[in-house]
Amino acid sequence: MNVDVDHILDLLDQTRIDREILMAHDEARESFRLPRIAARDHREFKWTVTAYFQHHMRHTGQGSPSEDQAFGEVERMLNAIYEEDQFQDGYAVALQRGRDGSRGGMRDVLNQIADALKRQHLQKYISSVYHEHIDVQSKEANLALSRAFFRRFGPLLQRFGVHIDENTFAWNTRAALEYHRQVIEHILGIAKKV
């Protein structure tokens, strides 16, 4: 089976992902006008996070959720993001910070929501690339991609201390492609500093 590793890696190119996927998330974050750094009460906090979520989803072309849908998703996200210990509700932590303005107040809460949405969209994109270009149940397709990938990047991965063989890579292709994307992003980050 012939696997076009160049096309797959082009779709996972960090510059392309930044431009075509992630930039809209940063624009959504920057274009939302935050009324104040600290919400007056729970009602204002709830309105602000819900309005931001709806704005973000529309701006990034991911739909127009109703207020109830948006708040339900935001509440779930904030519970996961701000879960500091098993005995305290993450949403309550976010609400407290949003109301008293601590640790960045409402700006930090909205930034956390934006970052979570950005990560979700990136994971969906990577999954779509993988499922669109590789038959996930085909051992041959995954091995073909693994071999093509290792022919190109094997020496580089070994230089960075990655000890993985083609078969391990083939059975974990999706995770390996995400790891590859992170390595390239890290290398680009180092190059920008030099």
Residue frames as qw, qx, qy, qz and C-alpha x, y, z in Angstrom:
[[0.000, 0.890, 0.457, 0.000, 0.00, 0.00, 0.00],
 [0.422, 0.352, 0.003, 0.836, 1.31, 3.44, -0.97],
 [0.306, -0.816, -0.408, 0.274, 1.05, 6.11, 1.73],
 [0.350, 0.713, 0.036, 0.607, 1.78, 9.74, 0.88],
 [0.587, -0.490, -0.362, 0.533, 3.79, 10.65, 3.97],
 [0.274, 0.071, 0.078, 0.956, 4.77, 14.01, 2.43],
 [0.279, -0.509, -0.409, -0.704, 1.12, 15.02, 2.08],
 [0.636, -0.600, -0.483, 0.046, 0.29, 13.88, 5.61],
 [0.559, -0.336, -0.209, 0.728, 3.25, 15.77, 7.08],
 [0.098, 0.278, 0.231, 0.927, 2.36, 18.83, 4.98],
 [0.441, -0.625, -0.454, -0.457, -1.11, 18.76, 6.54],
 [0.700, -0.608, -0.301, 0.225, 0.55, 18.57, 9.99],
 [0.494, 0.333, -0.107, 0.796, 3.06, 21.34, 9.25],
 [0.293, -0.529, -0.498, 0.621, 3.11, 23.76, 12.19],
 [0.011, -0.198, 0.151, 0.968, 3.04, 26.88, 10.01],
 [0.305, -0.243, -0.679, -0.621, 0.00, 25.55, 8.17],
 [0.404, -0.517, -0.738, 0.155, -1.74, 24.59, 11.43],
 [0.213, -0.404, -0.288, 0.842, -0.99, 28.00, 12.93],
 [0.115, 0.112, -0.316, -0.935, -2.36, 29.81, 9.88],
 [0.424, -0.165, -0.654, -0.605, -5.35, 27.62, 9.02],
 [0.574, -0.432, -0.696, 0.004, -6.46, 26.28, 12.41],
 [0.508, -0.437, -0.479, 0.567, -5.09, 28.17, 15.39],
 [0.167, 0.112, 0.046, 0.978, -5.00, 31.80, 14.20],
 [0.367, -0.510, -0.454, -0.632, -8.81, 32.06, 14.26],
 [0.637, -0.545, -0.512, 0.188, -8.76, 31.09, 17.95],
 [0.435, -0.236, -0.182, 0.850, -6.32, 33.88, 18.78],
 [0.058, -0.270, -0.296, -0.914, -8.39, 36.34, 16.75],
 [0.501, -0.583, -0.564, -0.302, -11.54, 35.27, 18.62],
 [0.592, -0.476, -0.410, 0.505, -9.81, 35.82, 21.95],
 [0.312, -0.122, 0.002, 0.942, -8.50, 39.26, 20.93],
 [0.128, -0.318, -0.425, -0.838, -11.75, 40.49, 19.37],
 [0.455, -0.622, -0.634, -0.063, -13.94, 39.86, 22.43],
 [0.012, -0.584, 0.216, -0.782, -14.43, 42.98, 24.52],
 [0.486, -0.311, -0.734, 0.359, -14.27, 42.10, 28.20],
 [0.223, -0.850, -0.288, -0.381, -16.56, 44.44, 30.17],
 [0.311, -0.819, 0.367, -0.312, -14.39, 44.39, 33.33],
 [0.337, 0.433, -0.813, 0.195, -11.58, 42.39, 34.91],
 [0.034, 0.058, 0.888, -0.455, -13.77, 41.30, 37.84],
 [0.312, -0.445, -0.675, -0.498, -17.42, 40.25, 37.47],
 [0.330, -0.431, 0.240, -0.805, -19.81, 41.92, 39.91],
 [0.687, -0.147, 0.528, -0.478, -21.70, 38.73, 40.73],
 [0.511, -0.007, 0.850, 0.129, -22.41, 35.19, 39.57],
 [0.559, 0.685, 0.435, -0.171, -24.96, 36.37, 37.03],
 [0.263, 0.889, -0.280, -0.250, -22.43, 38.65, 35.29],
 [0.302, -0.472, 0.807, 0.186, -19.77, 35.93, 35.41],
 [0.583, 0.255, 0.771, 0.003, -22.14, 33.40, 33.84],
 [0.495, 0.822, 0.193, -0.207, -23.23, 35.89, 31.16],
 [0.064, 0.834, -0.478, -0.268, -19.61, 36.78, 30.29],
 [0.349, -0.311, 0.864, 0.187, -18.29, 33.22, 29.97],
 [0.580, 0.450, 0.676, -0.067, -21.38, 32.15, 27.99],
 [0.395, 0.885, 0.026, -0.245, -21.16, 35.16, 25.65],
 [0.079, -0.707, 0.644, 0.283, -17.45, 34.53, 25.16],
 [0.501, -0.034, 0.857, 0.115, -17.97, 30.86, 24.31],
 [0.560, 0.667, 0.480, -0.108, -20.68, 31.73, 21.77],
 [0.206, 0.911, -0.236, -0.269, -18.45, 34.45, 20.26],
 [0.274, -0.534, 0.765, 0.235, -15.47, 32.08, 20.05],
 [0.571, 0.199, 0.794, 0.065, -17.45, 29.30, 18.38],
 [0.496, 0.810, 0.281, -0.139, -18.97, 31.66, 15.79],
 [0.061, 0.885, -0.379, -0.264, -15.64, 33.36, 15.08],
 [0.250, -0.428, 0.841, 0.217, -13.85, 30.04, 14.49],
 [0.566, 0.201, -0.527, -0.602, -16.68, 28.64, 12.33],
 [0.146, 0.044, -0.973, 0.173, -17.61, 25.90, 14.78],
 [0.241, -0.538, -0.789, -0.172, -21.30, 26.73, 15.05],
 [0.201, -0.435, 0.094, -0.873, -23.69, 28.93, 16.99],
 [0.333, -0.260, -0.872, 0.249, -24.61, 27.21, 20.25],
 [0.367, -0.761, -0.354, -0.402, -27.63, 28.37, 22.23],
 [0.200, -0.710, 0.408, -0.538, -27.08, 30.02, 25.61],
 [0.860, -0.354, 0.262, -0.257, -27.93, 26.78, 27.41],
 [0.943, 0.243, -0.063, 0.218, -25.61, 24.70, 25.22],
 [0.386, 0.684, -0.323, 0.528, -22.80, 27.24, 25.56],
 [0.402, -0.663, 0.404, -0.486, -23.09, 27.50, 29.33],
 [0.965, -0.184, 0.145, -0.116, -23.27, 23.72, 29.74],
 [0.839, 0.371, -0.149, 0.368, -20.05, 23.31, 27.74],
 [0.136, 0.721, -0.349, 0.584, -18.31, 26.17, 29.56],
 [0.670, -0.567, 0.290, -0.381, -19.27, 24.77, 32.95],
 [0.994, -0.003, 0.050, 0.102, -17.85, 21.37, 31.98],
 [0.632, 0.557, -0.209, 0.497, -14.65, 22.97, 30.69],
 [0.122, -0.737, 0.344, -0.569, -14.15, 25.16, 33.77],
 [0.863, -0.421, 0.190, -0.204, -14.69, 22.17, 36.05],
 [0.942, 0.147, -0.001, 0.303, -11.89, 20.36, 34.23],
 [0.434, 0.673, -0.183, 0.571, -9.56, 23.37, 33.91],
 [0.150, -0.656, 0.358, -0.647, -9.77, 24.65, 37.48],
 [0.898, -0.356, -0.228, -0.126, -10.06, 21.37, 39.32],
 [0.089, 0.721, -0.568, 0.387, -7.44, 22.01, 41.98],
 [0.120, -0.199, 0.916, -0.327, -8.51, 19.27, 44.33],
 [0.219, -0.240, -0.904, -0.277, -11.15, 16.56, 44.41],
 [0.137, -0.545, -0.712, 0.420, -13.22, 18.36, 47.02],
 [0.086, 0.606, 0.106, -0.784, -13.65, 21.67, 45.21],
 [0.592, 0.651, 0.474, 0.026, -15.72, 22.32, 42.13],
 [0.509, 0.012, 0.301, 0.806, -13.57, 23.78, 39.32],
 [0.043, 0.702, 0.442, 0.556, -16.39, 26.06, 38.21],
 [0.449, -0.857, -0.241, 0.076, -16.52, 27.53, 41.74],
 [0.612, -0.381, 0.143, 0.678, -12.76, 28.24, 41.61],
 [0.321, 0.328, 0.428, 0.779, -13.15, 30.01, 38.26],
 [0.192, -0.823, -0.431, -0.315, -16.12, 31.98, 39.60],
 [0.556, -0.734, -0.130, 0.367, -14.16, 33.07, 42.67],
 [0.515, -0.187, 0.272, 0.791, -11.22, 34.25, 40.55],
 [0.161, 0.513, 0.518, 0.665, -13.57, 35.95, 38.11],
 [0.304, -0.855, -0.389, -0.160, -15.36, 37.79, 40.90],
 [0.517, -0.785, -0.005, 0.341, -12.39, 38.89, 42.98],
 [0.404, 0.888, -0.220, -0.004, -10.05, 39.58, 40.04],
 [0.549, -0.609, 0.557, 0.131, -7.29, 37.34, 41.43],
 [0.566, -0.155, 0.716, 0.379, -4.74, 35.68, 39.15],
 [0.065, -0.013, 0.602, 0.796, -5.91, 37.66, 36.14],
 [0.425, 0.309, 0.413, -0.744, -9.60, 37.58, 36.99],
 [0.730, 0.502, 0.331, -0.326, -12.01, 37.31, 34.08],
 [0.409, 0.731, -0.480, -0.260, -9.20, 37.70, 31.52],
 [0.106, -0.382, 0.918, -0.031, -7.54, 34.53, 32.80],
 [0.600, 0.220, 0.695, -0.329, -10.85, 32.64, 32.85],
 [0.667, 0.668, 0.048, -0.326, -11.53, 33.59, 29.21],
 [0.227, 0.679, -0.682, -0.151, -7.94, 32.78, 28.24],
 [0.357, -0.187, 0.904, -0.146, -8.30, 29.32, 29.80],
 [0.687, 0.450, 0.475, -0.317, -11.53, 28.72, 27.85],
 [0.511, 0.767, -0.267, -0.282, -9.85, 29.90, 24.63],
 [0.001, 0.554, -0.831, -0.054, -6.83, 27.64, 25.19],
 [0.528, 0.048, 0.820, -0.217, -9.09, 24.64, 25.86],
 [0.679, 0.616, 0.250, -0.312, -11.08, 25.30, 22.67],
 [0.311, 0.763, -0.523, -0.217, -7.85, 25.69, 20.74],
 [0.223, -0.351, 0.909, -0.033, -6.53, 22.33, 22.02],
 [0.639, 0.293, 0.651, -0.285, -9.85, 20.62, 21.21],
 [0.612, 0.728, -0.024, -0.306, -9.87, 21.98, 17.66],
 [0.143, 0.675, -0.710, -0.138, -6.23, 20.96, 17.12],
 [0.396, -0.147, 0.899, -0.117, -6.91, 17.41, 18.32],
 [0.680, 0.500, 0.439, -0.308, -9.96, 17.16, 16.04],
 [0.462, 0.783, -0.314, -0.273, -7.87, 18.35, 13.11],
 [0.046, -0.518, 0.852, 0.054, -5.06, 15.88, 13.77],
 [0.544, 0.109, 0.804, -0.215, -7.59, 13.05, 14.13],
 [0.660, 0.642, 0.196, -0.337, -9.27, 14.06, 10.87],
 [0.298, 0.718, -0.587, -0.224, -5.92, 14.03, 9.03],
 [0.236, -0.300, 0.922, -0.068, -5.15, 10.60, 10.42],
 [0.572, 0.289, 0.719, -0.269, -8.56, 9.07, 9.69],
 [0.571, 0.722, 0.015, -0.390, -8.80, 10.64, 6.24],
 [0.405, 0.720, -0.544, -0.145, -5.42, 9.43, 5.02],
 [0.074, 0.316, -0.935, 0.144, -4.84, 6.16, 6.87],
 [0.755, -0.249, -0.474, -0.378, -7.05, 3.12, 7.13],
 [0.355, -0.620, 0.514, -0.475, -6.96, 2.80, 10.91],
 [0.893, -0.161, 0.354, -0.225, -7.68, -0.94, 10.80],
 [0.855, 0.482, -0.157, 0.106, -5.07, -1.69, 8.18],
 [0.727, -0.539, 0.230, 0.357, -1.80, -2.92, 9.62],
 [0.678, 0.275, 0.336, 0.593, -0.25, -2.54, 6.16],
 [0.143, 0.862, 0.189, 0.448, -1.28, 1.13, 5.85],
 [0.475, -0.873, 0.107, -0.025, 0.07, 1.99, 9.28],
 [0.789, -0.288, 0.322, 0.437, 3.31, 0.10, 8.62],
 [0.557, 0.541, 0.297, 0.556, 3.69, 1.82, 5.23],
 [0.074, -0.941, -0.030, -0.330, 3.34, 5.23, 6.88],
 [0.689, -0.683, 0.198, 0.140, 5.69, 4.19, 9.66],
 [0.794, 0.014, 0.313, 0.521, 8.37, 3.02, 7.22],
 [0.367, 0.716, 0.215, 0.553, 8.08, 6.16, 5.08],
 [0.324, -0.926, 0.020, -0.194, 8.21, 8.32, 8.19],
 [0.761, -0.536, 0.255, 0.263, 11.26, 6.50, 9.58],
 [0.720, 0.332, 0.242, 0.558, 13.11, 6.72, 6.27],
 [0.173, 0.795, 0.091, 0.574, 12.77, 10.49, 6.52],
 [0.296, -0.787, 0.182, -0.510, 12.90, 11.21, 10.25],
 [0.921, -0.263, -0.263, 0.116, 14.35, 8.14, 11.95],
 [0.630, 0.158, -0.282, 0.706, 17.87, 9.63, 12.38],
 [0.095, -0.534, 0.088, -0.835, 16.41, 12.91, 13.66],
 [0.746, -0.523, -0.142, -0.386, 14.19, 11.15, 16.21],
 [0.887, -0.147, -0.284, 0.334, 17.11, 9.02, 17.42],
 [0.383, 0.383, -0.222, 0.811, 19.18, 12.18, 17.82],
 [0.359, -0.519, 0.098, -0.770, 16.49, 13.58, 20.10],
 [0.135, -0.240, 0.853, -0.443, 16.61, 10.41, 22.18],
 [0.787, 0.076, 0.102, -0.604, 13.40, 8.82, 20.91],
 [0.076, -0.264, 0.957, 0.087, 13.80, 5.07, 21.14],
 [0.703, 0.315, 0.415, -0.485, 10.93, 3.66, 19.14],
 [0.291, -0.112, 0.820, 0.481, 10.89, 1.19, 16.28],
 [0.277, -0.001, -0.525, -0.805, 8.70, 1.03, 13.18],
 [0.376, -0.344, -0.846, -0.156, 6.31, -1.54, 14.61],
 [0.210, -0.485, -0.580, 0.620, 5.68, 0.40, 17.81],
 [0.083, 0.275, -0.121, -0.950, 5.18, 3.54, 15.74],
 [0.272, -0.115, -0.727, -0.620, 2.79, 1.74, 13.39],
 [0.353, -0.480, -0.803, 0.031, 0.50, 0.61, 16.21],
 [0.226, -0.708, -0.375, 0.555, 0.54, 4.11, 17.72],
 [0.414, 0.364, 0.368, 0.749, 0.58, 6.15, 14.52],
 [0.123, -0.856, -0.337, -0.373, -1.90, 8.76, 15.65],
 [0.568, -0.795, -0.016, 0.213, -0.01, 9.44, 18.89],
 [0.688, -0.154, 0.274, 0.654, 3.30, 9.32, 17.05],
 [0.304, 0.596, 0.354, 0.654, 2.16, 11.92, 14.50],
 [0.312, -0.919, -0.166, -0.176, 1.09, 14.21, 17.35],
 [0.700, -0.561, 0.135, 0.422, 4.50, 13.65, 18.98],
 [0.589, 0.226, 0.339, 0.698, 6.19, 14.46, 15.65],
 [0.053, 0.826, 0.293, 0.479, 4.18, 17.70, 15.41],
 [0.513, -0.855, -0.039, 0.060, 5.25, 18.66, 18.94],
 [0.732, -0.264, 0.234, 0.583, 8.94, 17.96, 18.19],
 [0.416, 0.471, 0.342, 0.699, 8.79, 20.12, 15.05],
 [0.200, -0.905, -0.223, -0.301, 7.02, 22.89, 17.00],
 [0.668, -0.680, 0.065, 0.296, 9.74, 22.67, 19.68],
 [0.663, 0.017, 0.299, 0.686, 12.52, 22.85, 17.05],
 [0.196, 0.704, 0.324, 0.600, 10.87, 25.88, 15.43],
 [0.423, -0.893, -0.141, -0.056, 10.60, 27.53, 18.86],
 [0.704, -0.456, 0.181, 0.513, 14.34, 27.02, 19.43],
 [0.532, 0.319, 0.373, 0.690, 15.15, 28.31, 15.93],
 [0.011, -0.875, -0.289, -0.388, 13.18, 31.53, 16.53],
 [0.544, -0.824, 0.003, 0.158, 15.20, 32.21, 19.69],
 [0.746, -0.164, 0.260, 0.591, 18.55, 31.75, 17.93]]
